[in-house]
Amino acid sequence: MTPAQLFHAMEATWPPAAHHPLGPFLLRDGAGGGKRVSAASAEGPWTDADLTAAEAAMAEPLFLIRPGDEALDAALAERGYQRIDPVVAYAAPAALLAAEPPAHMTTFPHWPPMEIARQLWADGHIGPARLAVMDRATGAKCAILSRASDRASGVAFVACDGPMAMLHALEVAPALRRQGSAHNILRAAAAWALDNGADTLALVVTEANADARRLYASLGMTIVGQYHYRQK
């Protein structure tokens, strides 16, 4: 998996409301859907004047810094931008993750999201603006609802971009954590991905989320990319 493939899948499965090319920069309108869909990125060689124009075009300047963007990273640091929210991407062969299926009646792939799935997301501060991002994804997609202790316990969104499926918005109810819900969701997502023509399951997580990263590593997922933001 190349960085270009990873970022293409991220853009396709969690798309912004609109793109606005401005010289070598691509500005995104996230419509409240999160940082990555609201950040500008450099898509080609740029000058200081290009960077100034991109800054001026955004009400709240935010830049996505990917591998290869070291010069942009340094230039923004000089302009007073802070490095925030470093993110790591994990991936694994879907067949590896699906080899141990979740227990019967613990996960329920479906689309559109049931009301209980929407409520679990809302409880985790994943509201209408992020649900709108899910609606914008045009490929195969589903919500995966999990159950634990006879209750709806967690939910995630999965969507395909060719051979890669990306998992987003994984949320487990605090009172029902550490009962296998996230584990079951990942296994079910991998099985769903295989059924929909994808051979890889990937996701992104903040660098600071140690618990989630331990889970992903324990399932055989490996780090395949990273990025961060610069914000004033």
C-alpha positions as a LaTeX table, in Angstrom:
\begin{tabular}{lrrr}
\hline
Residue & $x$ (\AA) & $y$ (\AA) & $z$ (\AA) \\
\hline
Met1 & 0.00 & 0.00 & 0.00 \\
Thr2 & 1.43 & 3.36 & $-1.03$ \\
Pro3 & 0.75 & 6.65 & 0.79 \\
Ala4 & $-1.14$ & 7.82 & $-2.32$ \\
Gln5 & $-3.44$ & 4.78 & $-2.18$ \\
Leu6 & $-4.06$ & 5.30 & 1.52 \\
Phe7 & $-4.95$ & 8.97 & 1.18 \\
His8 & $-7.09$ & 8.30 & $-1.88$ \\
Ala9 & $-9.08$ & 5.74 & 0.12 \\
Met10 & $-9.44$ & 8.12 & 3.04 \\
Glu11 & $-10.76$ & 10.85 & 0.72 \\
Ala12 & $-13.16$ & 8.49 & $-1.06$ \\
Thr13 & $-14.59$ & 6.86 & 2.06 \\
Trp14 & $-14.78$ & 10.01 & 4.23 \\
Pro15 & $-15.27$ & 12.77 & 1.63 \\
Pro16 & $-15.50$ & 16.52 & 2.17 \\
Ala17 & $-18.59$ & 18.42 & 1.09 \\
Ala18 & $-16.58$ & 20.28 & $-1.58$ \\
His19 & $-13.06$ & 20.75 & $-2.98$ \\
His20 & $-11.68$ & 24.17 & $-3.95$ \\
Pro21 & $-8.40$ & 24.10 & $-5.93$ \\
Leu22 & $-6.31$ & 27.23 & $-5.38$ \\
Gly23 & $-3.06$ & 27.10 & $-7.30$ \\
Pro24 & $-1.06$ & 24.15 & $-5.96$ \\
Phe25 & $-3.25$ & 23.86 & $-2.86$ \\
Leu26 & $-6.49$ & 21.94 & $-2.48$ \\
Leu27 & $-8.90$ & 23.51 & 0.01 \\
Arg28 & $-11.66$ & 21.38 & 1.49 \\
Asp29 & $-15.06$ & 22.29 & 2.87 \\
Gly30 & $-15.79$ & 19.74 & 5.57 \\
Ala31 & $-19.18$ & 21.15 & 6.57 \\
Gly32 & $-18.44$ & 20.14 & 10.15 \\
Gly33 & $-17.30$ & 16.63 & 9.24 \\
Gly34 & $-13.92$ & 16.77 & 10.97 \\
Lys35 & $-10.40$ & 18.09 & 10.55 \\
Arg36 & $-9.18$ & 16.07 & 7.58 \\
Val37 & $-12.17$ & 16.98 & 5.40 \\
Ser38 & $-11.70$ & 20.63 & 6.37 \\
Ala39 & $-7.94$ & 20.92 & 5.83 \\
Ala40 & $-5.93$ & 22.27 & 2.93 \\
Ser41 & $-3.19$ & 20.17 & 1.37 \\
Ala42 & $-0.36$ & 20.85 & $-1.05$ \\
Glu43 & $-0.89$ & 18.94 & $-4.30$ \\
Gly44 & 2.16 & 20.27 & $-6.13$ \\
Pro45 & 5.15 & 22.62 & $-5.84$ \\
Trp46 & 4.24 & 25.84 & $-4.05$ \\
Thr47 & 5.71 & 29.24 & $-3.28$ \\
Asp48 & 5.39 & 31.50 & $-0.26$ \\
Ala49 & 2.87 & 33.56 & $-2.23$ \\
Asp50 & 0.80 & 30.41 & $-2.88$ \\
Leu51 & 0.82 & 29.60 & 0.81 \\
Thr52 & $-0.22$ & 33.15 & 1.74 \\
Ala53 & $-3.11$ & 32.94 & $-0.72$ \\
Ala54 & $-4.26$ & 29.61 & 0.73 \\
Glu55 & $-4.15$ & 31.05 & 4.26 \\
Ala56 & $-6.20$ & 34.06 & 3.19 \\
Ala57 & $-8.84$ & 31.89 & 1.54 \\
Met58 & $-9.67$ & 30.00 & 4.76 \\
Ala59 & $-11.64$ & 31.49 & 7.63 \\
Glu60 & $-9.79$ & 29.17 & 10.02 \\
Pro61 & $-6.57$ & 28.06 & 8.31 \\
Leu62 & $-5.82$ & 24.37 & 8.79 \\
Phe63 & $-3.28$ & 22.35 & 6.81 \\
Leu64 & $-2.89$ & 18.60 & 6.37 \\
Ile65 & 0.74 & 17.52 & 6.57 \\
Arg66 & 1.54 & 14.20 & 4.88 \\
Pro67 & 4.82 & 12.40 & 4.22 \\
Gly68 & 6.75 & 14.54 & 1.73 \\
Asp69 & 5.32 & 17.79 & 3.12 \\
Glu70 & 8.34 & 18.56 & 5.29 \\
Ala71 & 9.00 & 21.94 & 3.63 \\
Leu72 & 5.36 & 22.98 & 4.13 \\
Asp73 & 5.51 & 21.79 & 7.71 \\
Ala74 & 8.57 & 23.93 & 8.39 \\
Ala75 & 7.12 & 26.98 & 6.63 \\
Leu76 & 3.91 & 26.80 & 8.66 \\
Ala77 & 5.88 & 26.41 & 11.88 \\
Glu78 & 7.74 & 29.61 & 11.01 \\
Arg79 & 4.38 & 31.33 & 10.49 \\
Gly80 & 3.24 & 30.39 & 13.98 \\
Tyr81 & 1.21 & 27.27 & 13.24 \\
Gln82 & 1.14 & 24.58 & 15.91 \\
Arg83 & 1.51 & 20.87 & 15.17 \\
Ile84 & $-1.69$ & 19.15 & 16.33 \\
Asp85 & $-3.38$ & 15.76 & 16.32 \\
Pro86 & $-0.73$ & 13.42 & 14.90 \\
Val87 & $-2.46$ & 10.41 & 13.38 \\
Val88 & $-1.28$ & 6.92 & 12.46 \\
Ala89 & $-2.88$ & 4.60 & 9.90 \\
Tyr90 & $-3.17$ & 0.85 & 10.46 \\
Ala91 & $-4.01$ & $-1.86$ & 7.95 \\
Ala92 & $-4.17$ & $-5.62$ & 7.64 \\
Pro93 & $-5.30$ & $-8.18$ & 5.08 \\
Ala94 & $-9.05$ & $-8.52$ & 5.48 \\
Ala95 & $-8.73$ & $-12.31$ & 5.30 \\
Leu96 & $-6.43$ & $-12.26$ & 8.34 \\
Leu97 & $-8.90$ & $-10.26$ & 10.42 \\
Ala98 & $-11.90$ & $-12.26$ & 9.23 \\
Ala99 & $-10.27$ & $-15.63$ & 9.94 \\
Glu100 & $-11.74$ & $-15.56$ & 13.46 \\
Pro101 & $-15.35$ & $-14.43$ & 13.00 \\
Pro102 & $-17.22$ & $-12.64$ & 15.79 \\
Ala103 & $-19.62$ & $-14.72$ & 17.86 \\
His104 & $-23.10$ & $-15.28$ & 16.45 \\
Met105 & $-25.49$ & $-12.35$ & 16.88 \\
Thr106 & $-22.81$ & $-9.95$ & 18.17 \\
Thr107 & $-22.50$ & $-7.79$ & 15.02 \\
Phe108 & $-24.99$ & $-6.54$ & 12.45 \\
Pro109 & $-23.77$ & $-4.92$ & 9.20 \\
His110 & $-26.52$ & $-2.76$ & 7.68 \\
Trp111 & $-27.26$ & 0.42 & 5.73 \\
Pro112 & $-28.70$ & 2.97 & 6.23 \\
Pro113 & $-27.85$ & 3.21 & 9.93 \\
Met114 & $-30.55$ & 2.14 & 12.35 \\
Glu115 & $-31.69$ & 4.66 & 14.92 \\
Ile116 & $-29.80$ & 2.86 & 17.72 \\
Ala117 & $-26.59$ & 3.16 & 15.67 \\
Arg118 & $-27.21$ & 6.87 & 15.20 \\
Gln119 & $-27.79$ & 7.24 & 18.93 \\
Leu120 & $-24.54$ & 5.48 & 19.81 \\
Trp121 & $-22.70$ & 7.83 & 17.47 \\
Ala122 & $-24.50$ & 10.84 & 18.93 \\
Asp123 & $-23.54$ & 9.76 & 22.44 \\
Gly124 & $-19.92$ & 9.74 & 21.24 \\
His125 & $-20.26$ & 13.24 & 19.75 \\
Ile126 & $-20.50$ & 11.93 & 16.19 \\
Gly127 & $-23.47$ & 13.98 & 15.08 \\
Pro128 & $-25.37$ & 14.93 & 11.91 \\
Ala129 & $-22.40$ & 16.58 & 10.18 \\
Arg130 & $-20.37$ & 13.38 & 10.35 \\
Leu131 & $-23.36$ & 11.26 & 9.38 \\
Ala132 & $-23.61$ & 13.51 & 6.32 \\
Val133 & $-20.02$ & 12.57 & 5.44 \\
Met134 & $-21.05$ & 8.90 & 5.51 \\
Asp135 & $-23.97$ & 9.67 & 3.21 \\
Arg136 & $-21.58$ & 11.34 & 0.73 \\
Ala137 & $-19.42$ & 8.23 & 0.33 \\
Thr138 & $-20.42$ & 6.75 & $-3.03$ \\
Gly139 & $-18.90$ & 3.25 & $-2.86$ \\
Ala140 & $-20.09$ & 0.17 & $-1.01$ \\
Lys141 & $-20.62$ & 1.09 & 2.64 \\
Cys142 & $-22.24$ & $-0.09$ & 5.84 \\
Ala143 & $-22.72$ & 0.58 & 9.51 \\
Ile144 & $-21.72$ & $-2.25$ & 11.83 \\
Leu145 & $-23.67$ & $-2.43$ & 15.08 \\
Ser146 & $-22.35$ & $-4.55$ & 17.92 \\
Arg147 & $-24.07$ & $-6.03$ & 20.96 \\
Ala148 & $-22.74$ & $-6.98$ & 24.38 \\
Ser149 & $-24.59$ & $-7.93$ & 27.58 \\
Asp150 & $-27.85$ & $-7.96$ & 25.58 \\
Arg151 & $-27.45$ & $-4.30$ & 24.69 \\
Ala152 & $-26.35$ & $-2.33$ & 21.66 \\
Ser153 & $-22.76$ & $-1.60$ & 22.58 \\
Gly154 & $-20.88$ & $-0.09$ & 19.65 \\
Val155 & $-20.93$ & 1.03 & 16.05 \\
Ala156 & $-18.58$ & 1.85 & 13.17 \\
Phe157 & $-18.79$ & 2.98 & 9.56 \\
Val158 & $-16.99$ & 1.04 & 6.82 \\
Ala159 & $-16.70$ & 1.96 & 3.14 \\
Cys160 & $-14.77$ & 0.62 & 0.16 \\
Asp161 & $-12.44$ & 2.29 & $-2.29$ \\
Gly162 & $-11.55$ & $-0.44$ & $-4.75$ \\
Pro163 & $-9.50$ & $-3.11$ & $-2.98$ \\
Met164 & $-9.30$ & $-1.13$ & 0.28 \\
Ala165 & $-11.99$ & $-0.79$ & 2.92 \\
Met166 & $-11.63$ & 1.99 & 5.48 \\
Leu167 & $-13.20$ & 1.86 & 8.93 \\
His168 & $-14.25$ & 5.19 & 10.46 \\
Ala169 & $-16.18$ & 6.50 & 13.47 \\
Leu170 & $-15.67$ & 3.49 & 15.74 \\
Glu171 & $-17.57$ & 4.18 & 18.94 \\
Val172 & $-18.23$ & 1.89 & 21.94 \\
Ala173 & $-20.52$ & 2.89 & 24.79 \\
Pro174 & $-18.35$ & 3.64 & 27.86 \\
Ala175 & $-20.35$ & 1.35 & 30.15 \\
Leu176 & $-19.87$ & $-1.58$ & 27.76 \\
Arg177 & $-16.20$ & $-1.26$ & 26.92 \\
Arg178 & $-13.71$ & $-4.09$ & 27.41 \\
Gln179 & $-16.34$ & $-6.67$ & 26.48 \\
Gly180 & $-15.06$ & $-7.38$ & 22.99 \\
Ser181 & $-17.26$ & $-4.98$ & 21.01 \\
Ala182 & $-14.45$ & $-3.22$ & 19.13 \\
His183 & $-12.79$ & $-6.57$ & 18.45 \\
Asn184 & $-16.05$ & $-7.96$ & 17.04 \\
Ile185 & $-16.67$ & $-4.85$ & 14.92 \\
Leu186 & $-13.23$ & $-5.11$ & 13.31 \\
Arg187 & $-13.70$ & $-8.80$ & 12.53 \\
Ala188 & $-17.14$ & $-8.14$ & 11.06 \\
Ala189 & $-15.83$ & $-5.17$ & 9.06 \\
Ala190 & $-13.14$ & $-7.37$ & 7.54 \\
Ala191 & $-15.67$ & $-10.04$ & 6.56 \\
Trp192 & $-17.93$ & $-7.38$ & 5.05 \\
Ala193 & $-14.94$ & $-5.95$ & 3.14 \\
Leu194 & $-14.17$ & $-9.34$ & 1.61 \\
Asp195 & $-17.79$ & $-9.74$ & 0.57 \\
Asn196 & $-17.61$ & $-6.37$ & $-1.19$ \\
Gly197 & $-14.43$ & $-6.91$ & $-3.17$ \\
Ala198 & $-11.84$ & $-5.40$ & $-0.83$ \\
Asp199 & $-8.79$ & $-7.33$ & 0.35 \\
Thr200 & $-7.47$ & $-4.83$ & 2.91 \\
Leu201 & $-9.03$ & $-3.18$ & 5.95 \\
Ala202 & $-7.49$ & 0.10 & 7.10 \\
Leu203 & $-8.25$ & 2.79 & 9.66 \\
Val204 & $-6.69$ & 5.86 & 11.23 \\
Val205 & $-6.32$ & 6.67 & 14.91 \\
Thr206 & $-4.75$ & 9.48 & 16.87 \\
Glu207 & $-1.21$ & 8.76 & 17.98 \\
Ala208 & $-2.22$ & 9.38 & 21.60 \\
Asn209 & $-4.97$ & 6.71 & 21.66 \\
Ala210 & $-2.83$ & 4.00 & 23.21 \\
Asp211 & $-5.70$ & 1.64 & 24.05 \\
Ala212 & $-7.01$ & 1.54 & 20.50 \\
Arg213 & $-3.53$ & 1.14 & 19.07 \\
Arg214 & $-2.87$ & $-1.85$ & 21.32 \\
Leu215 & $-6.08$ & $-3.45$ & 20.09 \\
Tyr216 & $-5.20$ & $-2.93$ & 16.43 \\
Ala217 & $-1.70$ & $-4.31$ & 16.93 \\
Ser218 & $-3.06$ & $-7.34$ & 18.78 \\
Leu219 & $-5.20$ & $-8.18$ & 15.75 \\
Gly220 & $-2.20$ & $-8.14$ & 13.43 \\
Met221 & $-2.73$ & $-4.67$ & 11.99 \\
Thr222 & 0.46 & $-2.75$ & 11.19 \\
Ile223 & 1.27 & 0.93 & 10.77 \\
Val224 & 1.14 & 1.94 & 7.11 \\
Gly225 & 1.12 & 5.74 & 7.26 \\
Gln226 & 0.94 & 8.89 & 9.32 \\
Tyr227 & $-0.01$ & 12.54 & 9.10 \\
His228 & $-0.69$ & 15.56 & 11.29 \\
Tyr229 & $-2.10$ & 19.06 & 11.05 \\
Arg230 & $-0.82$ & 22.60 & 11.40 \\
Gln231 & $-3.21$ & 25.15 & 12.87 \\
Lys232 & $-2.83$ & 28.66 & 14.20 \\
\hline
\end{tabular}
